Amino acid sequence: MCLTCRSGEVVSSTSLLRRTGPIALTQNLSTRGESSTIHEYPGGCIVNTGSFDPGSRERAYNWKDTVGPVEERLTNQNFWGYNQSYGLGYFEYFQFAEDIGAEPLPVVPVGTTGCGDSPEITDPDELDRWVQDTLDLIEFANGSTRTEWGALRAAMGHPRPFGLERIGLGNEEYKDQFYVNFPAFKDAIREAHPDIEIIGNSGVDDAGAVFDRSWEFMREQEVDAVDEHYYNAPEWFLANNDRYDSYDRGGPHVFVGEYASRSNTWWSALSEASYLTGIERNADVVDMASYAPLLSNIDYVDWAPDMIWFDNHQTVKSASYEVQHLFANNTGDQVLASTLDADPIAPEDIAGGIGLATWNTAAVYDDAKVTAADGTVLFEDDFATGSDGWTVTGPGGTPRGTWEAVDGAYAQTALVEDARSTAGAADWSNYTYEVKATKTAGSEGFLVMFGVEGTDDYYWWNLGGWNNTTSAVEKSSGGGKSTLLNHDTVIETGRTYDLKLQVAGRTVTGFVDGEQVFSIEDDGGIEPLYQVVTRDEDTGEITLKVVNAQDRAVTTDVSLTGRRLKDRGEVTTLACDPGCDNILGQEQVVYPVTERTGGLGNEFTYEFAPYSVTFITLKPQGRH
C-alpha cells in the first residue's frame, strides 16, 4: 500500500466551516488563505415555524422582535415548545460574532416551513412585508447611521456597520409555496444589495425528490450556495466519501449546513472524520461544512448526536467534538493532489431476514415467499393458518401496530408510525423476496424489509413514503437511517401490488407488478484508508490527514514529491474502540495525543492504528 502526494499540484483552496448549531459557529479558510469564522443564526426550525401573525404566542421568528431594550422584547413559544425570551437577539448575535472574529450568517424565513405543518404566507402584501423585514435586517447590520435601522444599531451602541456579507433564505423547506415565495426575497436582495451572497437550501435529506427539485430550482435562481442537511448512519459517511467529487463546478457551491452521524460514539466520530477528508478534497465546491447540533443538556435529550453535553455543573466534549476540533484547527490553505494505491476491501453480501411494516398506514399483506439463488424456498407463508412465523416489533424492539392474520392474509390496522413484523434468519443472503400488498387506509404506502439483522440494523423498501409523494430504499445502521435511492412510485388505496426484491451480493433490485423500478448497489465497504493532504501557505507545512476505520493497523508507504521536508514532524492521533465516547462525569477517553516523531520526511513508512484519525504535519527544510 502506498500513499503518494504531489506537493506541487494544488487541487483547490480550502474553504471549510465547522458546526456548533442551532447557532452555527464555524471555521472558514477563504481562497485567499485568510483565516475566518462564520456564525449562523438563529438555526434550525426556529427560523421558519409558527404563525406569521405578529401577535401570536407561537409565531415565526422575526428579527425585529429581538432588538431594542431587552426588557421590552417580546417572548415566543418556539417550535420545540419552550419559551424563547429573545434576550439573545440579533444585536447580541452580531456583537458576539464580531467579538470572536466571526462573520455573521443570518438565516431568515421566506413564508413557508420545512418543519411540520405551520402556516404559509400566500397573500402578496403580507409577503412583501416579510421581504422588507429581510432588507431591513441587512440595513440594521450594514446601513449608515442616517438610515432608520442603522440608526437603531447606533443607538444600541454600535455605530460602525457589522459587515454582513451573506444571508440564508429558509431552512429545510419542502412545500410548493417555498418555490413561489423564494424569488421575491432573492430578487429584492439582489437589487438592493448585489454584494450580499445568497444561500438557498435543498430540504432535509441527502437525496430524493425534494433534494433534486430544490437543487434544480436553486440553479435556476442562481444562488451563491445551497445549504444541504443530512443526519445519517456511520456507514453512510464511510461509503460516501466521494459524494462531492462529481458535483457541478459551474453551479452554486455547497454549504453542508447540518450533518452528523447519529450517535456520539467513536465509531460515529470516526465516520465523520472519514467524510471530512472527502469534503476537504472538494473544497473548491464545498465552501462550508457544519456539524450539528452544538449543545445538549444531559437532562433534556431529544436525540444524539450533540457536540458538547452539559448539566448545571459541568460540560464534556464528545468524540465528535475532538474530530471537529482537530480538522477545524488544521484546515490548511491548499488541498494537494494525492492518491492511495491499495487493494479494495471486499464487503460482505447483504444478509438478514425479512419484514413487513407500515407508517401511518393500514395495510394487508399476503403470499410472502423467500427463494434462495439456487431455487430453494427458504420461507413461505400464505397466512392461512395464522402468523406464527412472524414477530411484531418496532423501534428499540417495542411492538407497534395491530397485526393479525385474518381471512388468509396478514393485516396491520393501526395508523401508527413504524409498525413492523419480521421473519427469517440473520444469515440469509442472495435471495428473492416476494409479497402481495394492499393499502387499506392512511397517508403512506408499504415498507418491505430485507437484510434485517436487528431492530436497529436493516434495509427497507419504502413505497409511497413522505405522505405518498415518493418511494425510496433506506438503510438503518445502529438506528440511523440513510436514503440509498429514490424512485417515483406512489401507492393507490385498495389496489393490490405484487412486490419483488432481488438481493444479490450487495445489489438490490425492486419490481412492482413485474416491472423493474430500481436497481442499486450498496457497496457498504470500508476503504483501506481515507486521506487528504493540505498545505499552509505561510509556513509551507504539509499535513497528511488519514483515517483508518478498520479493526487492524494499516501500514503504508508514504511518498511526498516536491520540496524537501524535514525528517522530524508532529503527529497527532485520535484513537479508541468503536463504542467509546466521552461521558459526562467520567474520565475522558477520546482525546488527541501529539508527539514529535522522527524518520519521516519525503519518503517513509507509517503504521496507522486501528480505528484512528492521524494528522502528520511536516515542515519544509530551511524553516524553523
Buried (B, 14 or more C-beta within 10 A) or exposed (E): BEBBBBBEEBBBBBBBBBBBBBBBBBBBBBBEBEEBBBBBBBBBBBBBBBEBEEEEEBBBBBBBBBBBEBEEBBEBBBBBEEEBEBEBBBBBBBBBBBEEEBBBBBBBBBBBBBBEEBBBBEEEEEBEBBBEBBBBBBBBBBBEBEBEBBBBBBEBEBEEBBEBBBBBBBBBBBBEBBBBBBBBBBEBBBEEBEEBBBBBBBBBBBBBBBBEBBBEBBBEBEBBBBBBBBBBBBBBBBBBBEBBEEBEEEBBBBBBBBBBBBBBBBBBBBBBBBBBBBBBBBBBBBBBBBBBBBBBEBEEEEEBBBBBBBEEEEEBBBBBBBBBBBBBEBBBBBBBBBEBEBEEEEBEBBBBBBBBBBBBBBBBBBBBBBBBEEEEEBBEBBBEEEBEBBBBBBEEEEEBBBBBBEEEBBBBBBBBBBBBBBBBBEEBBBBBBBBBBBBBEBBBBBBBBBBBBBBBBBBBBBBBBBEBBBBBBBBBBBBBBBBBBBBEBBBEBEEBBBBBBBBBBBBBBBBBEEEEBBBEBBEBBBBBBBBBBBBBEEBBBBBBBBBBBBEEEBEBEBBBBBBEBBBEBBBBBBBBEBEBBBBBEEEEEBEBEEEEBEEBBBEBEBEBBBBBBBBBBBBBEEEE
